[in-house]
Amino acid sequence: MKVVLAFSGASGQIYGLKILEILRNLNVEVHTIVSDAAKLTMEVEGIEFSDIEKLSFRIYSNEDIGACLSSGSFCHNGMIIAPCSIKTASSIAYGITDTLISRAADVTLKERRPLVLLIRETPLHTNHLRTLLRLSEVGAIVMPPVPAFYIKPKSLEDIVEYTACRAISLLGVDVEHYVWNDKNKDKN
């Protein structure tokens, strides 16, 4: 399997890192795009960019609009943007493909591959909601990383891992044996 993973500048870089870790553990080839704003947010949130580099099959600059990911001929099983800023979501919703993230997402939709967006914004105003509706109408999966408390999480790590597994599963990747509940049945 081959997956495209993008980090935009929103808060919640831990989600992208956890998705990358899980995909790497599942032997999925991950092509990663990191925006400059994401790098700044990573610093603030204590995420090491070097960890992203180590876990990725290949890293792309968001400015590299001519990268292979910007073409429909680059076959992959889907794309996740985690976290996804409203700016990035808006660019995708309205077809503004001036960055590699928005171009790769546009191509993912054009080729009818799954596109999962972990939207990190709250509260939402009317234009945000219209943007999210438009994304859903064109085929994107809008998935705000809302905690699931029915899993009885014991830590922030549990919440992040569950959300990451849920996002990955939307690409058709089997995470059944990875889901944290299975690893922690003794704790519940």
N, C-alpha and C positions, 0 to 999 in steps of 0.2 A: 504494500500500500504506500501511497504517496499523498501527503497532506501539505497544504499551504497554511502557515500560521503567521498572523500579523499582530504586532504590538503597536497600538496608537498611544497618544499621550495621556489618556485618561488615568485616573487613579484605579488601582487594582491590578498592577503588573504581576502580582502573585498568581493570578488566574492563568495568565499566559505561560508563566514559568511552570506551573503545575501541569498544565496541558502538555507542554513540551516534555517534561519529565516522564509523564505517563506514556506518551506516544513513543518516546525513545525506549522505554521499558518493554513496549509491545512490538519493538522492531519496525516501527513505521518510519519511513523516510520523510523528514520534516524540512521543508523549505521555508525559511523564516525571513520576514521583513520587519525591520524595526525603524520606526520614525525617530527623528531627532527629538521630538517632544517626549516620546516614550523613554528615550535614554535619560532625559532630565528627570522624568517622574521616577524612573528606576533608582536614580541616585537618592531622591528624597525618601523613597519607600524602602531603601536598603536592599535592593536587588542588584546583584553584580552582573553587568553586561557580559563579562567573561563566562559566566555560567550559561547564558543563552548561546554564546558562541560554541561552547564545548558540546552542548546537547543537540545542536542543529546539524542537519546534513549539509546545509549551505545557508549562509546569511546574505541577504540582499539589502542594498541601500534603498530607502524609499524614493530617492531621487532618480534611481536607475530605471526610468520609464521604458527602456528598451530591453530589459531583462527578459529571459525566456518566459517568466510568469505572466507577462503581459500579452501572451499569445494563446489562442484557443488550442493551438497544436501542442501545448504543454499539458499532457494528460495527468490528472491527479484525481483523487477521490473526494475532494472538497476543501473548503477553506474556513478557517475560524479566525475572527478578529477578537482578541482578548487582551486587554480591554478594548472596547470600541467607543471612542469619543463621539459626541454628537456631531462634531465637525466632520469626522470621517464618515459617519452614517449619512449625513446630509449630502456629502460629495457622491456617495454611492447611489443614494436615492434619486438624485437629480442628474446622474450621468456625467459628473465632473471628474474626468480621469487624468488629473494633472500630477498624480503621485503613483508610485508603483502599487501601494495598497489599494487605492481606489480603482486603478486599472485592472489589477488582478481580480478584485471583487467583481467588477463589471464583466470581465471575461468569464468568471465562474458562473455568474447568472446567465450570461449569453449561452454558455454551453450546457445549461440546465444541471449544473452540479450543485451540491448543497453549499450554502453560505450561511454560517452561524455567526451572529453578532452579539457579543456579550456587552450590551449597552450599559455604560457607567455614567448615568446622570440622574439626578433627582433634586428637587421636584421637576416635573416636566410641564412645560407650557404648551399651548396649542400648536405652535409650529413644530415643536419636538414630536408631538403626537401625530401630526400630519406626516412628518418624515418617516416615523416608524410604520405608519399605515402604508405609506407608499412602498417602503422596503418589503413589507409583507406581500403587497399586491404584485410586486415583480419577482417574488419567489424567495426572498431572503428569510431566514429563520431568526426572529428577534428574540433573544434570550437574555433578559437582564439577570445578572447573577444574584438572584434572591435566595437567601438561606432557606434550606428545608429542615425544619426543626423536628419533623416526624422521624428523622433518622437518629434522633437523640445524640447529637454531636457532643463529644467530650472536649473538643478544642476547635480553634479557628482552622487548623489544618484539616480536620474532618469536614468542615463546611466547604473549604476550598476544594478539597479532593473530590467530594461528592459532585459539586458543580462542574468541575473539570471533566469528570467521567460522564456526566450527563451531556455536556457539550460534544464530547468526542463521540458518544453513542449516536448523536444526530447525523454523523457522517457515515454511519454504518459500520464503525469499528467496534468489534466485540470487546467490551470491557467487563463482561459478566464476572470473570474471575479476578478482576482488579478492584471492583467496587469495594470501598472501605468497609461496608457492613459485613461483607464476607470475611474480611481480615480481622474484624473486631467483634465477632459474635460472642466471644467469651466475656467481653466487657459490658454487654447490654443486659 
